[in-house]
Amino acid sequence: MTPEIVPDKPDPLENGFPEDRISHDFLLGGSVILKQPIDGYRAAVDAVLLAASVSVSGTRTARILDVGAAVGSAGLCVARRLAQAHVTGVELQPDLYALFCRNIVENGFDGRVTAMQGDINDRTLPLIAESFDQVISNPPYYAGGTRPANESRAKAHQEGTADLKDWIGFCLKMVRQKGRITLVHRADHLDRIIALLYGRAGDMTIYPIWSKHSSDAPMRVIVSARKGVSSPLTMRRGIVLHAENGDYLPETETLLRSTLPLPGF
């Protein structure tokens, strides 16, 4: 999804991003402010749908970890949707982390959303294992192939020092027993995801994301599972994003511009 572009007052240079390289966008119908690079990693529909898949019960504080948070799009949407959610986001790239920090302030989420810069392979990363109720992630989609010329986009979309096994292993390490991890990834990597979760998490939900009704196969899949649980897998019908002319379907448009949960979650 390309967020709505709305003019804003210029900001000073920030960690290598001059004002003419930062866009000032909105998600969830304008309820989430998002500053992000014009050229590089850009928030997409995946982050919004990932956030819409998160649910919490009761009124107690729910601790959510967003692994690979980038500028904070998914975590910020979770915080806007769920008042009892306290979100921590970990991001490797310093420039994206800096924008994530700014987005926290812009949205008034100081104290509810925390940004952390670091590598999930770094054992000194100041996070406590099994201290989160839920962990969400949008891992890099590509294991190889042609590397994008933009370095920020390349790091966000291609597996580097941490591959999918490392990402899922880190998510499972951080979530509490019987807590939930939720990933959005390429549908053609579903076999890898299930294999990496097998025996470690169950009560698994597979939620396909289709581009159009005429699509032969889904483009993305949301996979949600609970650590240390062995309940059977459930396959959902999923969601179709676009009409045949490429426009968002009305129900998809409503979902992307509101704080409604993803149907089935």
N, C-alpha and C positions, 0 to 999 in steps of 0.2 A: 504494500500500500504506500502510495506517495502522500505524506501528510499535507495538510492545507498550509500553504505558504502565506504568512501574514506579515506585513511590514512591521518593523520594530525599531527602537532607537539603537544606533550603533553602540557596540561595546568596544572596549580597548583590546589591544592584542592580548592573547591569552595562550601561553604555552605553545607557541608556534602556529596558532590559528588566527590570522588576521581577520578582521570583520568581514571582508569580502569573500572569505572562505567558510563562513558560518551561516547556516540558514536558521530562521526562527519559525518553528513549526508548532503544530498542535496535534494531539491525538485525543481519542475519545470525545469527539465533538467539541474540542476546545478546552476540555477540563484538565488536560495535561499539556504543559508547556515543554517544548523540546528544542534545545539548541543542539545542532549536529553539523558535521562537516558537509559542505556542498559536494566535495569530491573525496570519496573514501567510504567508510562504513556509513550506511543509511538505514534507519529504522524501516522495517517492512511489516507487512501484514502478519508475518510469523510471530513477531514479538507481541502484537496485540492479542492474537489468538492464544498464545502461550499464557499470557496474563489472565485471559478470560477463562482458562481451564482451572485456575486456582480457586478453591473454595475452603472456607473454614467454618467450624461449627462452634456455637456458644459465644461467649463474650470475652473470654480470656485472650490475652495477647498471643498471637501466632507468629513465631519467628520463621521468616522466609529468607532463604539464600538464593541469590541469582548469580550463577556461575557463568562468567563471560558476559558481563553486564553491558559492555560498550558505553554508550552515553546514558544508560539507565532506562531505556524505553519500556522494557517489560516490567521491571521492578517498580517504576513510577506508576504504571497502569495498575499494578496490583495494589499499591498503596492508595490510589484514588478509589478503586473499587471496594476495598475492604478496610474499614476504619480500624479494625483490631489487628491488622497486619503490620509488623515491624520488619522492614526489609534491609538486608545487607547485600550489596552488590560487589563482586570481585571482578576487576578488569586489569588486563595485562598492559595495554598500551597507555602510556602517560597522557597523551593528548586527549584520548577518549575519556580517560578517568577525570581529567580536568573539567571537561564539559559535563560529565556526570555530576560532579560536585556543584557546578553552577546550576544545573537543572534541579537539584535538590532544593537549593535556595529559592529559585524562581517559583517552584511549586509550593513553597511553604512547608516542606517535609523535614525540616531540621528536627532531629530527635526521633523521627519515624523511619527515615531512610538513611543508611550509612554507606558511603562509598569507600572501597578499599582497593589500592593499587598493588598488584602482585601476580605472581605466577603460581598456578595450582600445583606445579611440580616442586615449588619451594617449600621445604619442610619447616621453614621459619615463619611462614605465613600465619599471622596471629588469629587463627580460628580454632575453636575447640571441636574435636570430633563428636558427632552425635548430639550436637547442641541446637539443631534446627528442626522445626516441625515439618517443614517442606523445603525441598530444593528444586529449583527450576533452572533450565539451561537451554540455550540455543547454540549447540556446539558447531564448530566449523564443518561445512558440508562436504568439502573436497579433500581427498587424501593425496591427490597428485594432479597432474595435468599442467596446462599452461598457467603460469603464475600471473595474476593481474599486475599491470604496471604500477598501480597505486599501492604503496606498501601497506597502508592502513587497511585497505580492502582485502589485500592478500592475507594479512594476519587474521582478519576476522573470518574469512571464508575458507581458508585452507588449513588443514591440520599441520601443525608445526612440531615443536618439541613435545607437545601433548597430543596424542591421538585420541580417537573415540573411546578406546579402552581406558585411557587415563582420565578422561572427562567423566565417564560413568563411574569409575572407581572412586573419584574424588567426591562426586555427588552422594554416593552410597556411604562413604566415610563420614560425611558431614551431617547426614540426616539421622535422626534418632530411630531407635527400633520401632517398627510399625509406622514410622513416618513415611511420607510420600515424596518420590522424585518424579518430575514431569519434564520431558524433553520434547522439543519440536525438531524434526530432522527430515532429510530426504526420504521419501517412501521407499526408494530402492535400496536403502540401507537398513530396512526394518529387520532383516535377518540378523545383521550384526548386533543390533540393539537387543533383540530378544536373547540372543546367545550370551551376551555380556551380562544380562540381568538374570538369566536362568540359575536357579538355586540360591540366589541372593535376595531376590524380591519377587513378590507375586501379587495377586489381586490386580493383575495387569489389565489396563484398558488401552485398546488401540483405536485411535480416532483419525481416519483418513481425511485429508483436505484435497478436494478435487478442484481443478481449475474451472471446468465446465461440465455440464451434464453429458456432453458428447465425448469427454476425455476417456481414453482407453484405460488409464491408470491414474491413481492419485499422484499429486506432485509432492506433497508433504504428508507427514504423519505425526500426530501427537501421541506419545507413549507415556503412560502414567502407571507407576507401580509402587507398592509398599514394601519397605525393607523388612526382611525376616518373616514374611507372610507367604503362605503357599496356596492361596485360593486360586481358582482357575482364571484363565484369560477371558476377557470379554471384548468382542469386536463390535464397535459402534458403526452406525450408518455414516457418520461424519458430516461434512459440510461442503457445499458447492459454492464457489466464490463468484463466478462470473456468468452472465448470460452469453449467448453465442456471439453477440456483437462486442464482447469484451467489457461491457459495463458491469459494475457490481450488481448482483441481485439485491432486491430491496431488503430481504432479511439479513443479508451480509452487510449491507450499508448500515442498517440499524445497529447491528452488533458492533461494527467497527467504530461507531460514533456514540456509543453509550457505555454504561458500566454493567451491562447485562452479562451473565455468565454464558459460557459456551454451552449450547444445548447438549444435554447428556452429562454435564459435570455439576 
